[in-house]
């Protein structure tokens, strides 16, 4: 699935060895993206979301921007994933409010 962001770039789901990252707009596109991700997971027989008592699941989603009733939650293997306000991906901190300040602060403290 290709998503055109502000008519600048197409963003496709990114699959690593044991990670999957995707970006989509709220509404029908997010449902299509969630379906595509679940299809990839099932075709490759991967176990991404195995919730255990007192232990958070490995999958989550981050909603950037204003709240939107058209943006449904995401699910993996039929289980709803947790919505988070912040996550770390490949060493970068991604926040729902869109700020990059934590990345700058981490870089400044390293040097």
C-alpha positions, 0 to 999 in steps of 0.5 A, a space after each residue: 500500500 502506498 500512502 501519499 503524504 502532502 503529495 511529497 513522498 510515498 510511504 510503504 510499510 517497512 519490514 525488518 527481520 523482527 519489526 514492522 512499521 507502518 504509517 497511515 492516515 486515520 479512517 479507511 487507510 488505517 483499516 487497510 494498513 492494519 489488514 495488510 500488516 495482519 496478512 503479512 504476519 499470518 503469511 510469514 507465521 510470525 508471533 508479534 503479539 503474545 500478551 501475558 499476564 502482568 507483561 505488556 504486549 510487544 505491539 502498540 500504535 501511536 496516534 499523531 495529531 488531534 483525536 479522531 473518531 474515524 481512527 480505530 485501534 489496531 489489532 494483531 492476531 485479533 487482539 487490540 494493541 495498546 495505544 502509546 504516547 511515546 515509543 522508541 524505534 531504531 534509537 529514535 524517540 517518537 512522540 504523539 505530539 510530534 516533538 523531536 526534543 527528546 532526540 536532541 537531548 539524548 544526542 547532546 548528553 552523549 557528546 
